[in-house]
């Protein structure tokens, strides 16, 4: 499998896992000229932008560590574009979560970073 198909498979697994936790999926693989967000969902009154990361082992660091400051800033820019494009009111609470797959373990990190 190539990287894209592996990424898609883990994004699908993440969506199913999040739905089991009460998330309502709105969009998968949102793309704009600003970039891409893996998953967008609603959860407990929040509009949640989700980054999915996978690592088969920790040789290159943990999956969560891969969402570094630069990646966070890119996700925030895309999220702002999404909010503007979909006319979401400024009052709508938003959150940035990370779903980290490390081997067979899955970890959901709510409020992983802020704007």
C-alpha positions, -999 to +999 in steps of 0.1 A: +000+000+000+012+035-007+012+063+019-020+078+006-040+046+009-025+038+043-035+073+054-070+069+041-074+036+059-063+051+093-086+081+087-115+057+082-106+039+114-103+071+132-138+082+120-153+050+132-136+052+166-146+088+171-182+080+162-182+053+189-172+081+213-202+103+202-186+124+175-208+132+145-188+132+113-193+162+090-165+158+065-136+136+056-105+150+038-117+186+036-095+203+010-091+239+001-064+261-014-051+265+021-045+228+027-063+198+041-080+187+073-084+149+078-118+149+097-143+175+107-169+166+133-193+178+160-188+168+196-203+181+228-212+215+212-178+219+195-169+219+158-139+197+159-110+197+134-092+164+137-057+154+125-050+117+122-015+104+126+000+069+124+033+054+134+041+017+131+069+022+157+085+050+176+117+051+157+107+084+141+089+097+172+053+093+184+024+099+162+012+128+183+046+145+181+043+146+144+017+173+148+043+199+154+039+237+156+042+242+119+016+215+112-007+230+138-005+264+122-014+249+088-044+231+103-055+264+120-053+283+087-074+256+069-099+256+098-103+294+096-109+290+058-135+263+065-153+285+090-154+315+066-163+294+035-192+277+054-204+309+071-199+295+106-206+321+133-176+333+153-195+322+185-192+286+174-168+269+198-140+250+179-115+224+191-085+208+175-081+171+183-055+145+173-061+108+168-028+091+172-023+055+161+008+038+174+010+002+164-023-012+175-030+015+201-053+044+194-053+076+215-077+106+211-062+138+223-089+164+228-078+201+227-044+190+214-036+226+205-052+260+204-053+290+181 
